[in-house]
Amino acid sequence: MAIRGGDRGSFLGLIRRPQQSLFKLDSFEGSPEMAYNVPQLLEMSNAQLDGLFSSGAAGEIPDGPAKGTAIIASGTKFSAEIAEFINLFGWQGKTFDAKRGVLRNRILPMGLKTSLVAHWIRDEIRAIGPGFYLGRVYWAKKPLIHFALEFPQP
């Protein structure tokens, strides 16, 4: 199932949902056996992140705002600083409207909701914990970076 952005019909993201491993957010049954957090993901290598992404469940379409963390230069001493810089001056996360099938990226502190490059970018997410997702960004078919999404938990 694809989710298209709502800003004048512009493409803002894509979620692919394989038919296996569906779960509900309130009762996580995904593959990863360990609870993960953003600092752990930032320390992982690209290969480790790919493995974790592959083992995660596609799950149901999430709903509501999620705090985003871009994972660039994964596994290096610079990863956390780069993620913080991007979060302050660029991408803050995503907001999902599961009922309407709409996804919006939250970009820049001023609240800009889209970007010029979003037309060539797609991403996929996998659940790796309750309300916690690991994503992969692609430019055309080439993988670029990973990202994390954290949804508020009750």
VENCOR-V593562 format. One record per backbone hydrogen bond with DSSP energy under -0.5 kcal/mol. CO is the residue of the C=O (numbers start at 0). NH is the residue of the N-H. E is the energy in kcal/mol with one decimal. If there is no record, write none. Layout:
CO/NH/E  CO/NH/E
This chain:
5/7/-1.4  6/9/-2.2  13/15/-0.5  15/17/-0.5  20/58/-0.8  22/59/-0.9  23/26/-1.5  26/23/-0.7  36/40/-1.9  37/41/-2.5  38/42/-1.0  39/42/-0.6  39/43/-0.8  40/43/-0.9  41/74/-2.2  44/48/-2.5  45/49/-2.5  46/50/-2.2  47/51/-2.5  48/52/-2.9  49/53/-2.5  50/54/-1.6  51/55/-1.0  52/55/-0.8  54/30/-0.6  56/126/-3.6  63/95/-2.5  64/151/-0.6  65/93/-1.2  66/149/-2.3  68/147/-2.5  69/71/-0.8  70/145/-1.4  72/75/-1.7  75/78/-1.0  77/81/-2.6  78/82/-2.4  79/83/-2.2  80/84/-2.3  81/85/-2.6  82/86/-2.2  83/87/-2.1  84/88/-2.5  85/89/-2.1  89/107/-5.3  91/67/-3.3  92/105/-3.2  93/65/-3.0  94/103/-2.4  95/63/-3.2  95/97/-0.5  96/100/-1.4  96/101/-1.9  100/3/-1.0  101/96/-3.0  103/94/-2.7  104/106/-0.7  105/91/-3.4  105/92/-1.1  106/111/-0.6  107/110/-1.8  111/106/-2.8  112/104/-0.7  114/117/-0.6  115/118/-0.6  116/119/-1.9  117/120/-0.7  119/139/-1.7  121/137/-3.1  123/135/-2.4  125/133/-2.8  126/56/-1.3  128/131/-2.2  130/150/-3.3  131/127/-2.8  131/128/-1.1  132/148/-2.3  133/125/-2.3  134/146/-1.7  135/123/-2.0  136/143/-3.4  137/121/-2.2  137/139/-0.6  138/141/-2.4  140/142/-0.5  141/138/-2.6  144/136/-3.0  145/70/-2.8  146/134/-3.9  147/68/-2.1  148/132/-2.6  148/150/-0.5  149/66/-2.5
